[in-house]
Amino acid sequence: MPARDLALLTTAALEAGKLARRYWCRDPRTWEKPDHQGPVSEADLAIDRMLRQMLTAARPGYGWLSEETEDDPARLGAERVFIVDPIDGTRTFLEGDRSFAHALAVAEAGRVVAAVVFLPLRDKLYSAIRGGGAYLNGAALRTSSRSALDGASVLAPRPTLDPGHWTGPVPHLHRALRASLAYRLCLVAEGRYDAALALRDSWDWDTAAGSLILEEAGARISDRLGDPLAFNTPVPLSHGVVAGAPLLHAEILSRLA
């Protein structure tokens, strides 16, 4: 079943990319979400509608969890659930940057079993099924083998380096950032960066797809307390994200306050 679900997610992600191209750099209508949750556009909603119709028609028994759909508690009773971010990095999308992503996953019993992260304007398709490895455009991925945090290349927001987040001196990091958290996790899976940190609470739709791709590439991922990520919970949030090669992941957790 995960292999069949991966094929479905891949087809859906490619269709999402086609739809995103119709809106990108064409001034789609936008507005701000309540409670300072950031912008949303007509492109986000159009892609969300398309994905929901396509995926749930193919798997009518699956639950649905998406950033752009009002949550339905019925998902909690489903054996499997789609977890979707129609556009991860909406602000980047609206600014005309190419680094936004479509993040699609299937979770079963709290764990992701199939996942796709697609960057249509960069022609990058990341994919994984549990136990089957992780891939970028069909080529196998392997994460960094780095074990020391000081000097590591890390994808993280600037406030991550505030001294209050660390038990001792702030580590010396080569810090970078991408707007899409799903893309950040995939870049760590790809070995282009050693780790990714997001110390604020993170929504399932931002982390689900990338988490499996990371794990299948040999990396470790947890919340900032070191606990495994669990998906399709009543409140679909994790206490941040810490991701990286196994030894590096352990050092990050040991040094975080």
N, C-alpha and C positions, 0 to 999 in steps of 0.2 A: 504493500500500500504506500509506504513513503516514496518509492520510486515513481509510482503513478501520480502521487500528489506533487512531486517535484516537477514532473512534466507539465502538469496543469499550472503550477505557479510560474513556470518559465514562460509558457504561452501568454498567461495573463500579464506578466511583467512587460513583455515585449509589446503587447497591445497598449499598456499604460504609457510606455515610452512614445508610441506613435501619437497618442492623444496629447501628451505633454508638449510635444513639438508644435502642435497646432496653437498652443497658448504662449509658448516661451518667446519672450521679447516682442509680444504683441499687445502689451498693456492690458492684461485681463483685469476685470473688476476685483477689487480687494477690500477687505475691512478687517478690523481688529477683533479678536476674540475677547470675551469678557475675562475679568480677573488677570489682565496683563499676560495672557497666554500666547501672545504673538499674532501675526497676521494669518489670514486664510484667504484664498482666492477662489474664483469660479473654476479654475483649473483643478484645484484640490477636490472640489465637490464633484466635478464631472468625472474625474478619474475614480473617485471613491464609488460613485454610482455604477460605473462600468465594471469595476472589479467585483463589487458585491453581486451584481446581477450574474456575471460570468462564473464566479467561483461557487456561489451557493446553488446555482442551477446545476452545476456539475456534481456538487456534493451536498445535496439537500439536507442531510443529517448533521452537517457540521455547524458549529456555532460561529458567531461573527463578532470580532472586536476590531474596531478601526478608530483612528484619531478623529475622523470626520463623520462618524455615525453616532447618534445617541445610543448610549450603552443599553443593552438588553440583558437583564439578569438570566435569561434563558440559556445564554452561552455556558453558564456554570454547570448545567446539567448535560451538556453535550460531551460525547466521548472524545471528539476532536474539535478543534476550533481554529478558524483562520484568524491570524493577527496581522494587521495591515496598516502601513503608513503610506497613503497614496502619494504624497510628496514629502519626503524627509529632507528638510532644508528649504521650506517655503520662502523664507526671506531671501535666500541665495537665488532661488528660482526667479523671484520677482525682480531681483537686481540684474538678471541676465547672466549670472554665473552658471557654469556647466556642472558644478559639483553637487547638484541635488540628486536624490535617489528615490526609487520605488522599493519599499521593503515589504516582503510578503513571507509569511511563515505559516506552518501548520503545527499546532501543539497538541500533545496527547498526555494526559495525566501530569500536567504541569511542566512537561519538557518538550522542547521543539524537536520535531522529527524530520522536517523538510523546510528548506529556506532558500530564498532568492533575494539578492540585492542587485538592482539594475540601475546603472547610470547611463541613460540613453544618449546624452550629449557627449559622453566620453567613451561610449561603446564598451562598457565594462559590465559583464554579467558574472556575478559571484553566485555560487550555488553549493548546496550541501544536503546530504541526507545523513541521518544518524548512523554511524558505523560505516559510511561509504566514502569518507574523505571530503575535502573542500576543493573547489575549482574556481578559476577565473578564466572565462572564455574557453573552457575545456582543459586547461592546463592545471595540474595539481598544485596546491598551495602548501607552503610550510612556513610556520612562524619563525621569528628570530630566536636564536639560541642564547641571547644575552642574559647574563645572570646578575650584573651589577647595575644598580639604579643610577648612581652618579655617572653622568656622561651619556645616559640613554636618550634616545629620541622618543618623545612622548607627545601624543595628541591629547591636549587638555586645555580647558579655558584658563585664562590668565589668573583668576582668583584661586585656582588650585595651588599656586605657589605662595599663597599667604602663609606666614609662619604659624598661624593658629591651627592649620591642618596637619602639622607635623610634630612628632614627639621630640625631635632634636633639630639640628640645623636643616634648613630647607635644602633638599637635594639639588645638585647642579644638573639641570636637564636641558636638552635641546628641545624646546617646546614649539609645537605647531598646532594648528587647529583647522578642522573642516566643519562646516555648518551641520552636515548630516552626521548624526551619531552612528547610524548604520554604516556609513562609509568609513568612518574612523575605525570601527571594529574590523571591517574588512581589510583596511590598510595594514592593521596589525597582523591579521591572518596571512596577508600577502608577504609579510616580512619587511615591508618598506618602513615601518615604524616598530619600535620595541614594545610599546605599551600604550594604552589609552585609559584616561581617568575622567570620570564624571562624578563629582562628589555630591551634587544635588540629586534629589530623587528623580528617577528616570521612568518614563512610561513604557509599558510592554511593547507598544508598536515601534518604539525607537530602538529597542534592544533585542527583540526576539530573533529576528532573522540573522542579524550579525553575530549573536551569541553562538549559534550552532556552527556557522562558518568558521568562527574562531576556534571552537573546540575541535572541530574536525581537522583544522590545520595544526593542531598540537598545542594550542595556547590554553591558558586557564582564564576563567572569568567568574567573578563573584560580585556581590554588592560590596560597599565600602567597609562593611563589618566582617567580610570574609565568608558570608553565607551564600549558598548556591542561589541562583536566580530561579524563581518559580513563576510560571506563567498561567494566565487565565484564573487569577485569584479574584475575590470580590472587589478589591481595590487594586487595579492592575499597575502597581507601582513597585519599583525596587529602591532600596536605599543606595542610590548611585550605582556606579559600575567601576570595577577595577579589572583590567584585562592585560594580559601579557604572557610571555614565555613562563613556564612553571616556576623556575627559581626567581625570576624577576618579580612575578606576581606575589610570591611569598615575601620578598623583601619590601615591596610596596606596602603590603598589609602590616608588616612589622613596624614600619616607620610612620604610618598614618596615625594621627591623634585619635 
